Amino acid sequence: MRYELCFTLLLVFSWSPSLAQLNSVSIGSSTFDRDYRGLQSSECALILQRTYVKPGGRTPATRYGGFLELLKSGPFHPSGPVEEVCIRYSDVNRALVEAKRQRGYRQPSTINSLEPLPPHIDETAELVLATTRILARQFQLSPDEVVNGLPMIDTSRTDIWEICPAHVKPVPCTVERYRTYTGVCNNMQHSSWGSTHTPFVRQLPTVYKDGISEPRVSVVDGSALPPVRMVSAYIHRDFDHPSSDLSILLMSWGQFIDHDMTLAAPPRDENDLDFVCCGIPKEQQHPNCMTIDISPEDPFFSRYGQSCMEFKRALAGHRPGCALGPRVHINLLTQTLDANFLYGSTEKLAKELRLGRGGLMRVWDYFHEYGLKPILPPLSSTPEKDCTARPRHLFCFNAGDERVNEQIHLTVLHTLYVRDHNRIATELSRLNPHWDDEKIYHETRHIMAGSVQHITYSEFLPMLLGETTMNSYNLTIKTHGYWNGYDPNVHMGMSSGFQSAAFRFGHTFIQGMVRRYNKFHEFVGEDPLRTLLRQPFIFYEPGKIDELIGGLINTPAQVYDPFITQEVTNHLFQVPPMPFGMDLVAFNLMRGRETGVPGYNFYREWCGLGRVRTFEELESFMNNGTAHKFAQVYKHPDDIDLWSGGISERRLPGSLIGPTFACIVARQFANVKKGDRFWYENSGFPSAFTPEQLQEIRKSYQSKIICDNADDIPTIQLYVMRLPHPIYNPRMRCEDLPSIDLRYWQENPIHGGYSFK
């Protein structure tokens, strides 16, 4: 007899713990009624009803479709008997005991901390995954039962609750004016939604080979997908096609805000540094090693005898309540757009970055004798972390996001925004001498978050998505008054499809050379990008920061197409004097596969664009013969990796990207807007700006932030993500640009409230 997925989930709830009860058990197992748990352990935690399908009968679900296919296929009428499977709480507990034995588990010391260490989260998450595997094997669970059934079990009634880290358990919340550093309690009903160290969410069911954690394979026959380096070298070659309209700042801003919302936790060694996988015998490798094979026929790396490229899979994370189910991954950042690339996403880092006086951030007055503005503080505590070829007397920089040194234009943006924070804090301190350091700091942080949100939704997203998509997803911001569209039922968390693929669209815009311009917008020099990746040491030359800013606003980006500069496909993070580096495209594809993200075709269907059945159908919406190349590499359109397919589509009219990525990106930013209680256009909360303050926030322009915080840039185009144009985007004097009037934040020290109207 053969049973397919048409199962009914029957959960037995004889006890529904209140929030207060859940909060009490999150402190530690000593407050949990262990006797009560023991009495209930023989109950069914989950009942699965499997329906027998006659040979030749309709199968209600495909390999990757799961419930989506079942729901779309219409009413299902059982054609045979029903088998009922009961998974008991005691079964879960026994599986956990066996998982602990298999893994030699020792409870991490930070398990009850709201800011646990990522390796400790990974340790307990791997234990829950091992428990999931044992249950899947014991009850012969299908991938769909693992994905949709096991997470329904109430783990607070099992021994999993004792090893579940506190940050994914409910916590009591109060309504405050300022965001927490970790983002916890943004949503009062779901306290962990979007907070630091919680997992990326799923728009579609996972497609792991084993249904639990093994990377995605071919939908055709379960064989390995084509090697990622082969896909990169064959389909995503280098071709120079600069834009006539877009500045390279468009790409860098996208990366900058991505680094405000997403960071998959990388595995580190005991010194919090990267480690080597290539050249290490398999049995001696770190368990997260997932190296990329390089063919002897590789058109570039074969010249240097390279057969292996470093890659590690991201650390495992927990769903809320440590629910069972397939592997999820830790997002180290707050998942709202809150300017935490400046402030950090943990209290520990935030305190490290603050000066502790006047609401100011730490800076380094390195160019004091030249009369130039300060730079970022040095990363002196761990100087080799993500820093390449560092001269002994120089340092990389410290910031709210650890990737500040990843590419030089990111370092520029971090510097501008730290300077802007200190500029605003200094003015607020002058206007409100009765405010202390804490008040000035958080009010400035509040303004900066609103400014970043406004610039993203008024300058960046309209260019990226176009007017039609902006309107379709309610992304257009108001010009006057409040929006008030907050919905506590919307999860603002970053999705795996967005993080691993769609918001990596900017890689197609990357220029191979980093150009520099003087204050008169005259070209003065350029450097290969490879020399400025994880090597920000050009910052130590007086005047170079302004020249790099000039490059940001005057250098054309590449156009949107499947072609990627070899600076990041052959020379990424190249360590001198080596003649080669790594491959960013290969990383994109591997990240999607190892995190179980479905292929491109499934996202097309999810977006309502239609699922193609043949490679020939791709020709109508892809350029440059890419569809033919896909046919030569992949076995079936369902196998095409999401990033590779999405980056190969023709652009939507009025947009900079294709329809699949536009759909994923627009849905994500709609959730970011609707699911953020602190969104700058909301009223009715202590965090709300006054109507006058909100109108001032609407004067935020990226061009003005550059003008205010560069050392000497007298003129600039208003819309700096576009190249200057004498008619449509002319250069202006910096003093003529709109600016936020901070007098609307001047408080009456006697009566309270803001006195300037």
C-alpha positions in Angstrom: 0.0 0.0 0.0 1.2 3.5 -0.8 0.1 6.6 1.1 0.4 10.1 -0.3 0.3 13.4 1.4 -3.3 14.1 1.9 -3.2 14.3 5.7 -5.2 16.1 8.3 -3.5 17.7 11.2 -5.4 17.0 14.5 -3.9 18.7 17.5 -4.9 17.8 21.0 -5.0 20.9 23.2 -6.1 20.2 26.7 -3.9 23.0 28.1 -3.4 26.4 26.5 -0.7 28.2 28.5 -1.2 31.9 29.0 1.5 34.5 28.1 2.3 34.9 31.7 2.8 31.1 32.1 5.0 31.0 29.0 7.0 33.9 30.4 7.6 32.1 33.7 8.9 29.0 32.0 11.2 31.0 29.8 13.2 31.9 32.8 14.3 28.3 33.5 13.0 24.8 33.8 12.8 25.1 37.6 9.5 27.0 37.3 7.9 24.5 35.0 5.5 21.9 36.3 7.5 18.8 35.4 5.0 16.4 37.0 2.2 18.0 34.8 4.3 17.5 31.7 5.0 13.9 32.6 1.2 13.2 33.1 0.4 14.6 29.7 3.3 13.0 27.8 1.2 10.0 26.7 -1.2 12.2 24.8 -1.1 12.7 21.1 0.8 15.9 20.3 -0.1 15.5 16.6 -2.4 13.2 14.7 -1.7 12.7 11.0 -4.4 11.2 8.8 -2.9 9.7 5.7 -5.2 8.7 2.8 -4.5 5.7 0.6 -4.4 6.6 -3.1 -5.2 3.8 -5.5 -2.5 3.0 -8.1 -3.1 5.4 -11.0 -5.2 7.7 -8.9 -4.6 11.4 -8.6 -1.6 12.3 -6.4 -2.7 15.4 -4.4 0.8 16.9 -4.0 3.9 17.1 -6.1 7.4 16.8 -4.9 7.9 20.5 -4.1 4.4 21.9 -4.2 3.2 20.5 -0.9 0.1 22.2 0.5 0.3 24.8 -2.2 -0.4 22.2 -4.9 -3.0 20.5 -2.7 -4.9 23.7 -2.2 -4.7 24.7 -5.9 -5.8 21.3 -7.2 -9.4 21.5 -6.0 -11.4 19.2 -3.8 -9.7 15.9 -3.0 -11.9 12.8 -2.5 -10.2 9.9 -0.7 -9.9 6.8 -2.9 -9.0 4.4 -0.1 -8.8 3.9 3.7 -7.4 6.4 6.1 -4.4 5.6 8.3 -4.2 7.6 11.5 -0.7 8.3 13.0 -0.3 9.6 16.6 2.9 11.3 17.6 2.9 11.6 21.4 4.7 14.1 23.6 6.5 11.1 25.0 7.8 10.2 21.5 9.2 13.7 21.2 10.9 13.5 24.6 12.4 10.1 23.7 13.6 11.4 20.4 15.2 14.4 22.2 17.1 12.0 24.6 18.4 10.1 21.6 19.4 13.3 19.8 21.3 14.4 22.9 23.1 11.1 23.0 24.0 11.3 19.3 25.4 14.8 19.5 27.0 14.6 23.0 25.0 17.6 23.9 26.0 20.0 26.7 23.6 22.9 27.5 25.1 26.3 26.5 25.7 28.8 29.2 23.7 31.6 27.4 20.5 29.6 26.9 18.5 31.9 29.2 19.9 35.1 27.8 17.9 37.3 25.5 21.1 37.9 23.6 22.6 34.4 23.2 25.7 33.7 21.2 25.0 32.5 17.7 27.1 29.3 18.2 25.0 28.4 21.2 21.8 29.0 19.2 23.2 26.7 16.5 24.0 24.0 19.1 20.5 23.8 20.4 19.0 24.2 16.9 21.0 21.3 15.6 19.7 19.3 18.6 16.1 20.1 17.5 16.9 19.2 13.9 18.3 15.8 15.1 15.1 15.3 17.1 13.1 16.1 13.9 15.2 13.5 11.9 14.6 10.8 14.5 10.8 11.4 14.5 10.7 11.6 10.7 12.5 8.2 10.5 10.4 6.6 13.3 7.1 7.7 11.8 8.2 7.5 8.1 7.1 11.2 7.6 7.0 12.7 4.1 8.7 16.0 3.5 5.4 17.7 3.6 4.6 16.2 7.0 7.9 17.4 8.3 7.3 20.9 6.8 3.7 21.4 7.7 3.0 18.8 10.5 5.8 18.7 13.0 6.0 22.5 13.6 2.4 22.3 14.9 3.5 20.3 18.0 3.4 22.4 21.1 7.0 22.1 22.3 6.3 23.9 25.6 4.7 20.6 26.6 7.9 18.7 25.9 11.5 18.6 27.2 12.5 20.7 24.3 11.3 23.7 26.3 14.2 23.2 28.7 16.8 23.6 26.0 14.9 26.3 24.1 16.8 29.7 24.2 15.0 32.5 25.9 15.0 34.8 22.8 12.5 32.7 20.9 10.1 32.4 23.9 7.4 35.0 24.6 8.5 37.9 26.8 6.4 40.6 28.5 6.2 43.8 26.5 5.4 47.4 27.2 4.8 50.2 24.8 7.8 52.5 24.6 8.9 55.5 22.5 12.1 53.9 21.3 12.9 50.6 19.7 14.8 48.0 21.6 18.3 47.3 20.3 17.3 43.8 19.4 13.9 44.6 17.9 12.1 42.5 20.5 8.6 43.7 21.4 8.2 45.6 18.1 5.1 43.4 17.8 3.4 43.3 21.2 1.5 40.1 20.3 4.5 38.3 18.8 7.4 39.6 20.8 10.2 37.9 18.8 8.9 38.7 15.3 11.7 40.5 13.4 14.1 40.5 16.4 17.8 39.7 16.4 18.8 36.1 16.2 15.4 34.9 15.0 15.1 32.9 11.7 14.5 34.1 8.2 10.8 33.4 7.3 9.7 31.2 4.5 7.4 32.4 1.6 7.4 28.9 0.2 7.9 25.4 1.7 11.5 24.3 2.0 13.0 21.9 -0.6 15.7 20.1 1.2 16.8 16.8 -0.3 15.8 14.9 2.9 13.0 17.2 3.8 15.0 18.5 6.8 18.4 19.9 6.0 20.3 18.5 3.1 20.8 21.0 0.2 18.3 21.1 -2.7 18.7 18.6 -5.6 17.2 18.1 -9.0 13.4 17.8 -9.1 13.7 15.4 -12.0 15.6 12.5 -10.5 17.0 13.7 -7.1 20.5 14.0 -8.6 22.9 16.8 -7.8 22.2 20.2 -9.4 24.8 21.6 -11.8 28.0 22.8 -10.1 27.5 26.4 -9.1 30.9 27.5 -10.5 29.9 26.1 -13.9 26.6 28.0 -13.8 28.5 31.2 -12.9 31.2 30.8 -15.5 28.9 29.8 -18.4 25.8 31.9 -17.8 27.0 34.9 -15.8 30.1 36.0 -17.6 31.6 39.5 -17.6 30.3 42.0 -20.1 30.7 45.7 -19.8 27.5 47.6 -20.4 27.3 50.8 -18.3 24.0 52.6 -17.6 23.3 56.0 -19.1 21.1 56.9 -16.1 22.0 55.1 -12.9 24.8 56.0 -10.5 26.7 53.3 -8.6 25.2 54.7 -5.4 22.0 52.8 -6.4 23.8 49.5 -5.9 25.6 50.6 -2.8 22.4 51.9 -1.1 20.7 48.6 -1.8 23.6 46.8 -0.2 23.6 49.3 2.7 20.0 48.7 3.7 20.3 45.0 3.1 23.0 45.1 5.7 20.5 46.8 8.0 18.0 43.9 7.7 19.8 40.6 6.8 22.9 38.8 7.9 22.9 35.0 8.0 25.1 33.9 10.9 28.4 32.6 9.6 30.2 29.8 11.5 33.4 31.0 13.2 36.3 29.4 15.1 36.9 29.8 18.8 38.5 33.2 18.2 35.4 34.5 16.3 37.4 34.3 13.0 36.9 32.5 9.7 38.4 29.1 9.2 39.7 26.9 6.4 37.8 24.0 4.8 39.6 23.4 1.5 42.6 21.0 1.8 41.2 19.5 5.1 40.2 15.8 5.0 36.5 15.5 5.0 36.3 13.7 8.3 38.3 16.5 9.9 36.4 19.4 8.5 34.2 21.7 10.5 30.6 20.4 10.2 29.5 23.5 8.4 32.1 23.1 5.6 30.3 22.9 2.3 33.1 23.6 -0.2 32.5 24.4 -3.9 34.1 22.1 -6.4 36.0 23.6 -9.3 36.3 21.7 -12.5 39.7 21.0 -14.1 38.2 22.7 -17.2 37.2 25.9 -15.4 38.0 28.8 -17.7 39.7 30.9 -15.0 40.6 28.9 -11.8 42.2 26.0 -13.8 45.1 28.3 -14.7 46.1 28.2 -11.0 45.4 24.6 -10.3 42.4 25.4 -8.1 39.9 22.6 -7.4 38.2 23.9 -4.3 36.6 27.1 -3.2 35.7 28.0 0.4 32.1 28.0 1.4 30.3 27.3 4.7 26.7 26.8 5.4 25.0 29.3 7.7 24.3 28.4 11.3 21.0 26.8 12.2 18.4 28.7 14.1 15.1 28.3 16.0 11.5 29.0 15.1 9.5 30.7 17.8 9.1 28.3 20.7 11.8 26.0 19.2 9.2 24.3 17.0 10.2 21.1 15.2 10.6 21.0 11.5 13.2 21.7 8.7 16.3 23.7 9.1 16.0 27.5 9.5 18.8 30.0 9.7 19.7 32.8 12.1 19.4 36.4 11.1 21.9 38.2 13.2 20.1 41.6 12.7 16.9 43.3 13.5 14.7 42.7 10.5 13.1 46.1 10.3 14.5 49.1 8.4 15.8 50.9 11.5 19.3 52.2 10.7 20.9 49.6 12.9 23.8 49.4 10.5 24.8 52.4 12.6 23.8 51.3 16.1 24.1 47.5 16.1 21.5 44.9 16.7 22.5 43.9 20.2 22.9 46.0 23.4 26.5 44.9 23.7 27.5 46.2 20.3 25.4 49.4 20.7 27.2 50.3 24.0 30.6 49.6 22.4 29.8 52.1 19.6 28.5 54.9 21.8 30.7 57.6 23.3 28.6 57.9 26.4 28.4 61.7 26.3 26.1 64.1 24.5 24.3 61.3 22.6 27.3 60.9 20.4 28.8 57.9 18.6 32.5 57.0 18.8 34.6 58.3 16.0 38.3 58.7 15.3 39.6 62.2 14.8 42.3 61.0 12.5 42.5 64.0 10.2 42.3 66.7 12.9 45.5 68.4 11.7 44.0 68.7 8.2 40.7 70.2 9.4 38.8 67.2 8.1 35.9 65.4 9.7 36.4 62.3 11.9 36.3 58.8 10.5 34.9 55.5 11.9 36.5 54.0 15.0 39.2 51.4 14.4 38.5 47.7 14.7 41.4 47.3 17.2 39.9 44.5 19.4 39.8 41.9 16.5 41.9 43.6 13.8 42.0 40.6 11.5 38.3 39.9 11.4 37.1 40.1 7.8 40.0 42.3 7.0 42.5 41.5 4.2 46.2 42.4 3.8 46.1 44.8 6.7 49.3 46.9 7.1 50.6 46.6 10.7 50.0 50.3 11.5 46.5 50.6 10.0 43.1 49.1 11.0 39.8 48.2 9.4 36.8 50.0 10.9 34.1 49.2 13.5 30.4 49.9 12.9 26.9 48.6 13.6 27.2 46.0 10.9 30.3 43.8 10.7 30.4 44.0 6.9 31.4 47.7 7.0 34.8 46.9 5.4 33.4 44.5 2.8 33.6 47.0 -0.1 34.9 50.6 0.0 31.6 52.4 -0.8 29.9 50.7 2.2 32.7 52.1 4.3 31.9 55.5 2.8 28.2 55.3 3.6 28.8 54.1 7.2 31.2 57.1 7.7 28.6 59.6 6.3 25.8 58.3 8.5 27.9 58.2 11.7 28.9 61.8 11.0 25.2 62.6 10.5 24.2 61.0 13.7 26.8 63.2 15.6 25.7 66.3 13.7 22.1 65.8 14.7 22.9 64.8 18.2 25.1 68.0 18.6 22.3 70.2 17.4 19.6 68.5 19.6 22.0 68.9 22.6 22.2 72.7 21.8 18.4 73.0 21.4 17.7 70.9 24.6 20.5 71.5 27.1 18.4 69.7 29.8 18.5 66.4 27.8 20.9 63.8 29.0 23.1 61.5 26.9 20.4 58.7 26.7 17.7 61.1 25.6 19.8 62.7 22.9 21.1 59.4 21.6 17.7 57.8 21.3 16.0 60.8 19.8 18.8 61.0 17.2 18.5 57.3 16.5 14.7 57.8 16.1 15.2 60.5 13.5 17.9 58.6 11.6 15.6 55.5 11.3 12.8 57.7 10.0 15.2 59.3 7.5 16.5 56.0 6.2 13.0 54.7 5.8 11.9 57.8 3.9 15.0 57.8 1.5 14.5 54.1 0.8 10.8 54.4 0.0 11.0 57.8 -1.8 14.2 57.6 -3.8 15.4 53.9 -4.0 12.3 51.7 -4.3 10.4 53.9 -6.9 13.5 53.6 -9.2 13.9 49.9 -8.5 10.3 48.8 -8.8 8.5 51.5 -10.9 5.3 53.3 -10.2 2.9 50.5 -11.1 4.5 48.0 -8.7 4.8 50.6 -6.0 1.1 51.3 -6.2 0.1 47.7 -6.5 1.9 46.8 -3.1 0.9 50.1 -1.3 4.5 51.1 -1.1 4.0 54.7 -2.1 4.5 57.0 0.9 2.3 60.0 1.8 3.3 63.6 1.2 1.3 64.9 4.1 -0.3 63.5 7.3 0.0 60.0 8.8 -0.4 56.7 7.0 -1.5 54.5 10.0 -1.3 51.2 8.1 0.4 49.2 10.9 -0.9 45.6 11.1 0.2 43.4 14.0 -0.7 40.3 12.0 2.0 41.1 9.4 5.3 39.4 10.0 8.0 41.9 8.8 10.8 39.3 9.0 13.1 38.8 6.1 12.3 35.9 3.9 14.9 33.3 2.7 14.0 34.0 -0.9 14.6 37.7 -0.4 17.9 37.3 1.5 19.5 34.5 -0.6 18.5 35.7 -4.0 16.1 38.5 -4.8 17.8 41.3 -2.9 21.1 40.2 -4.4 19.9 41.7 -7.7 22.4 44.6 -7.1 25.3 42.3 -8.1 24.5 42.9 -11.7 25.0 46.7 -11.2 28.6 46.3 -9.8 31.3 48.2 -11.7 34.7 46.5 -12.0 36.6 49.8 -11.3 36.2 52.1 -8.4 36.4 55.6 -9.7 37.2 58.8 -7.9 36.2 62.4 -8.6 37.2 65.8 -7.2 34.9 68.5 -5.8 34.4 69.8 -9.3 33.2 66.4 -10.5 36.3 65.8 -12.5 37.7 62.3 -12.8 40.9 61.9 -10.9 41.6 58.2 -10.8 40.4 54.6 -10.4 41.3 51.3 -8.8 40.2 47.7 -9.5 37.4 46.7 -7.1 39.4 43.7 -5.9 42.0 46.0 -4.3 39.3 47.7 -2.2 37.3 44.6 -0.9 38.0 44.2 2.8 40.9 46.6 2.3 39.6 50.1 3.2 43.0 51.5 3.8 42.6 54.2 1.2 40.6 56.0 3.9 43.9 56.9 5.6 44.9 59.3 2.8 43.6 62.8 3.3 40.9 63.8 0.9 40.3 60.3 -0.5 36.9 60.0 1.3 35.5 62.9 -0.7 36.9 61.5 -3.9 35.2 58.2 -3.2 31.9 60.1 -2.6 32.4 61.8 -5.9 32.8 58.4 -7.5 29.5 57.2 -5.9 27.5 59.9 -7.4 29.3 60.2 -10.8 30.1 56.6 -11.8 27.5 54.9 -13.9 26.3 51.5 -12.7 26.2 48.5 -15.0 22.8 47.7 -16.5 20.5 45.0 -15.3 21.4 41.8 -17.1 22.8 38.3 -16.3 26.4 39.5 -16.8 28.5 40.0 -13.7 32.0 41.7 -13.5 34.9 39.3 -13.1 36.1 41.4 -10.2 33.5 39.5 -8.0 33.3 36.2 -10.0 37.0 35.6 -10.2 38.6 38.0 -7.7 36.2 38.4 -4.8 38.1 38.9 -1.5 41.4 38.3 -3.3 44.3 38.1 -0.9 47.5 39.7 -2.2 49.7 38.5 -3.8 47.4 35.7 -5.0 46.1 36.2 -8.6 42.6 34.8 -7.8 39.9 35.2 -5.3 36.4 33.7 -4.9 33.1 33.8 -6.8 30.1 35.8 -5.6 27.7 34.2 -8.1 28.7 30.8 -6.9 28.1 31.9 -3.3 24.6 33.2 -4.2 23.6 29.9 -5.8 25.1 27.8 -2.9 23.3 30.0 -0.3 20.0 29.3 -1.9 20.6 25.6 -2.2 21.9 25.1 1.3 19.0 27.0 2.9 16.4 25.0 1.0 15.0 27.8 -1.1 12.8 26.6 -4.0 13.9 27.1 -7.6 13.1 30.1 -9.8 10.1 28.4 -11.5 8.3 28.0 -8.2 8.6 31.6 -7.3 7.3 32.6 -10.8 4.2 30.6 -9.9 4.0 32.0 -6.4 4.1 35.5 -7.9 1.3 34.7 -10.3 3.6 34.8 -13.4 3.0 31.2 -14.5 5.2 28.2 -14.2 7.1 27.3 -17.4 7.1 23.7 -18.6 9.9 23.9 -21.1 13.1 25.9 -21.6 11.7 27.3 -24.8 9.0 29.1 -22.8 11.8 31.1 -21.1 12.8 32.8 -24.3 9.8 35.2 -24.2 11.0 36.9 -21.0 14.8 36.4 -21.0 17.5 38.2 -22.9 20.9 37.3 -24.5 20.2 33.6 -25.2 20.1 32.8 -21.5 17.2 30.4 -21.9 19.2 28.3 -24.3 22.1 28.3 -21.9 19.9 27.2 -19.0 18.7 24.3 -21.2 22.4 23.2 -21.7 23.1 23.3 -17.9 19.9 22.3 -16.1 17.8 19.2 -16.6 14.4 21.0 -16.1 13.2 24.6 -15.7 12.2 23.6 -12.1 15.9 23.1 -11.3 17.0 26.7 -12.2 18.3 28.5 -9.1 16.2 31.5 -8.0 19.0 34.0 -8.2 20.2 32.9 -11.7 16.7 32.9 -13.2 15.6 36.1 -11.6 18.7 38.1 -12.6 18.2 36.9 -16.2 14.7 38.2 -16.8 13.9 41.3 -18.9 13.1 44.3 -16.8 9.5 45.3 -16.1 8.5 48.6 -17.9 9.4 51.5 -15.7 11.4 49.2 -13.4 15.1 48.3 -13.0 14.5 44.6 -12.3 12.5 41.7 -13.7 9.0 40.6 -12.6 9.9 37.7 -10.3 12.4 39.7 -8.3 10.1 42.8 -8.3 7.4 40.6 -6.8 9.6 39.2 -4.0 11.2 42.6 -3.2 7.9 44.5 -3.2 6.2 41.9 -1.0 9.1 42.1 1.5 9.1 45.9 1.7 5.3 45.9 2.0 5.7 43.7 5.1 8.5 45.9 6.4 6.2 48.9 6.2 3.0 47.3 7.5 4.6 45.1 10.1 6.7 47.8 11.8 5.0 49.4 14.8 7.7 52.1 14.7 7.2 53.0 11.0 7.8 56.7 10.7 4.4 57.5 9.2 2.4 55.9 12.0 0.6 57.8 14.7 -1.1 56.8 17.9 2.0 55.3 19.6 4.6 57.0 21.9 7.1 56.6 19.1 5.1 58.8 16.7 6.5 61.9 15.3 4.4 65.1 15.7 2.8 66.2 12.4 5.4 68.9 12.1 8.3 66.6 12.8 7.0 64.1 10.3 6.9 66.8 7.6 10.5 67.6 8.4 11.5 63.9 8.1 10.0 64.1 4.6 12.7 66.6 3.7 15.3 63.8 4.0 17.4 63.4 0.8 20.5 61.3 0.3 22.1 64.2 -1.5 21.7 66.5 1.6 23.2 63.8 3.9 26.2 63.7 1.6 26.5 67.4 1.5 26.3 67.8 5.3 28.8 65.1 6.1 31.4 65.2 3.3 34.4 67.4 3.9 34.1 69.7 0.9 31.5 68.9 -1.8 29.9 72.2 -2.9 27.5 70.9 -5.6 25.5 67.8 -6.2 22.4 66.5 -8.1 19.3 66.2 -6.0 18.6 62.5 -6.8 22.0 61.0 -6.3 21.0 57.4 -7.2 20.7 58.8 -10.7 23.6 60.4 -12.7 23.5 64.1 -13.0 21.6 65.5 -16.1 21.5 69.2 -17.1 17.6 69.1 -17.4 16.2 66.2 -15.5 18.7 66.0 -12.6 20.9 69.1 -12.6 23.6 69.8 -10.0 22.7 72.3 -7.3 24.5 74.1 -4.6 24.4 72.1 -1.4 23.0 75.0 0.6 20.0 75.1 -1.7 18.9 71.6 -0.9 16.0 71.0 1.5 17.1 70.2 5.1 15.4 69.0 8.3 14.7 71.8 10.7 15.6 70.3 14.1 13.9 73.2 16.0 10.7 71.0 15.8 12.5 68.8 18.3 13.1 71.6 20.8 11.3 70.7 24.0 9.8 72.9 26.6 11.7 71.9 29.8 9.0 73.0 32.1 5.8 71.9 30.5 7.1 69.2 28.3 6.2 68.7 24.6 7.8 70.4 21.7 7.8 74.2 21.8 8.7 75.1 18.2 5.8 75.2 15.9 
